[in-house]
Amino acid sequence: MIILYFLISSVLNQVSNNLSSVASLECNFSEALMFQGDTLNFTGNVYALKDKARIDVFEPEREIMVFRGDSVFVWREKTAQFFRREAPMIFYEILFSPANSYKVDSSRSGWVHISPIKSKLSYPLSVQFNKNLLPVKMKFFQESGSGEFTFTSYKLNKTYAEAFFSLDSFVVDKLQKADGD
């Protein structure tokens, strides 16, 4: 039993070690978010560096989320809204250093069930990893509902301009284009 617990706990260390030489990561995602009897479906792309992430949502509406520290900055194109909120999870930590932020609660049927070390960080998650220890599915449950992400088409070590992870430059660019129309 102790050996099994050690093997399960080491999964997060293996994920961290496997991605230690990866500078950036990009992938497609789809998400089904269920709450109050409704299901919302989202699709888009995830871009992550070791200290920040960006999620571009294409459907159902265009929005961009930039994760820095414990904040997420959101731009909604349809309403031209820009706002900041506390991040429900630090996505780049799940990818690059999960052993520093999460602990393994259990592992069953290919799912690794993890919870944050610091309760403020996020809610418990369940993750399935591929043979390269990249997440392919992630589930979360919270009092208002649940969600399931699917990740595909990983690309590693692409180079991004610093401004790519800045909503300020994105919003300024959008406003300049709107003024020029």
C-alpha positions in Angstrom: 0.0 0.0 0.0 2.8 2.4 0.8 4.5 1.7 -2.5 1.3 2.3 -4.4 0.8 5.7 -2.6 4.4 6.6 -3.5 3.9 5.8 -7.2 0.7 7.8 -7.3 2.2 10.8 -5.5 5.2 10.7 -7.8 3.0 11.3 -10.9 3.0 15.1 -10.3 6.8 15.1 -9.9 7.1 13.1 -13.1 4.9 15.7 -14.9 7.0 18.5 -13.6 10.3 16.8 -14.6 8.9 15.8 -18.0 8.1 19.5 -18.8 11.2 21.0 -17.1 12.9 21.5 -20.5 9.7 22.8 -22.2 9.6 26.6 -22.4 6.1 27.0 -23.9 3.1 24.9 -24.7 0.2 25.4 -27.0 -2.9 23.2 -27.5 -6.5 23.2 -28.5 -9.3 22.7 -25.9 -12.9 22.0 -25.6 -14.9 22.4 -22.4 -18.3 21.4 -21.3 -19.4 23.5 -18.3 -22.5 22.2 -16.5 -24.4 24.3 -14.0 -28.0 24.8 -13.0 -29.1 22.1 -15.4 -27.6 23.7 -18.4 -24.5 22.8 -20.4 -22.3 25.4 -22.1 -19.7 24.3 -24.6 -16.5 26.2 -25.2 -13.7 25.8 -27.7 -10.4 27.5 -28.2 -6.6 27.5 -27.7 -4.4 27.5 -24.6 -0.9 29.0 -24.6 1.3 28.7 -21.6 4.7 29.7 -20.4 6.1 28.7 -17.0 4.8 31.9 -15.3 1.7 32.9 -17.3 -1.0 31.6 -19.6 -3.4 32.8 -22.2 -6.7 31.1 -23.2 -8.4 32.2 -26.4 -12.0 31.2 -26.5 -13.6 31.1 -30.0 -17.0 29.6 -29.2 -19.6 30.4 -28.1 -18.2 33.9 -28.0 -14.8 35.3 -28.5 -12.9 36.1 -25.3 -9.3 36.2 -24.2 -8.1 35.3 -20.7 -4.6 36.1 -19.5 -3.4 34.4 -16.3 -0.7 36.1 -14.3 -0.1 35.3 -10.6 -3.5 34.6 -8.9 -5.4 36.8 -11.3 -7.1 36.3 -14.6 -7.7 39.3 -16.9 -10.6 38.8 -19.3 -11.5 40.6 -22.6 -14.9 39.9 -24.1 -15.0 41.0 -27.7 -18.8 41.1 -28.1 -19.3 43.6 -25.3 -15.8 45.1 -25.4 -15.6 44.3 -21.6 -12.4 44.0 -19.8 -12.2 42.8 -16.2 -10.0 41.2 -13.6 -10.9 38.4 -11.2 -9.2 36.0 -8.9 -8.1 32.9 -10.9 -10.0 29.8 -10.0 -6.9 27.7 -10.9 -3.4 28.6 -12.0 -3.3 26.8 -15.3 0.4 27.1 -16.0 1.1 25.6 -12.6 -1.0 22.6 -13.4 1.1 22.1 -16.6 4.6 23.0 -15.5 4.9 22.5 -11.7 1.9 20.6 -10.4 4.0 19.1 -7.6 4.5 22.6 -6.1 0.9 23.4 -6.0 -1.1 20.2 -5.8 -1.1 16.9 -3.9 -2.5 13.6 -5.2 -5.5 12.4 -3.4 -6.0 9.2 -5.3 -5.8 7.5 -8.7 -8.5 5.4 -10.3 -9.4 4.3 -13.9 -6.7 6.5 -15.5 -7.7 9.6 -13.5 -5.4 11.3 -11.1 -7.4 13.1 -8.4 -5.6 16.2 -7.1 -6.3 19.0 -4.7 -4.5 22.3 -4.1 -1.9 22.5 -1.3 -3.1 26.1 -0.6 -6.9 26.1 -0.3 -7.2 29.5 -2.0 -5.6 28.2 -5.2 -8.5 26.2 -6.7 -10.9 23.4 -6.2 -10.0 19.7 -6.5 -9.3 18.4 -10.0 -9.2 15.1 -11.8 -6.7 14.8 -14.6 -5.9 12.2 -17.3 -2.4 12.3 -18.7 -1.1 11.0 -22.0 2.1 8.9 -22.4 4.1 12.2 -22.5 2.5 13.3 -19.2 0.6 16.1 -20.8 -3.0 16.5 -19.6 -5.6 15.2 -22.1 -8.7 15.6 -19.9 -9.4 17.6 -16.7 -12.5 17.6 -14.6 -13.5 19.9 -11.8 -16.4 20.1 -9.4 -17.5 23.2 -7.5 -20.7 24.1 -5.6 -22.2 25.8 -8.6 -21.5 23.1 -11.2 -18.8 21.1 -12.9 -16.7 21.1 -16.0 -14.6 18.9 -18.2 -11.8 20.0 -20.5 -10.3 18.0 -23.3 -6.9 19.0 -24.7 -5.6 18.1 -28.1 -2.9 19.0 -30.7 0.0 19.9 -28.4 2.8 22.1 -29.8 5.9 22.6 -27.6 8.5 25.3 -27.4 6.9 27.9 -29.7 8.2 31.5 -29.3 5.7 34.2 -28.3 6.2 37.9 -28.0 5.9 39.2 -24.4 2.9 41.4 -25.6 1.0 38.2 -26.5 0.5 37.6 -22.8 -0.7 41.1 -22.2 -4.3 42.1 -22.4 -3.3 45.8 -22.4 -1.7 45.5 -25.8 -4.6 43.4 -27.1 -7.2 45.9 -25.9 -5.2 48.9 -27.3 -4.8 47.1 -30.6 -8.6 46.4 -30.8 -9.4 50.0 -29.9 -7.0 51.3 -32.5 -8.5 49.1 -35.2 -12.0 50.2 -34.2 -11.0 53.8 -34.4 -9.5 53.2 -37.9 -12.7 51.6 -39.3 
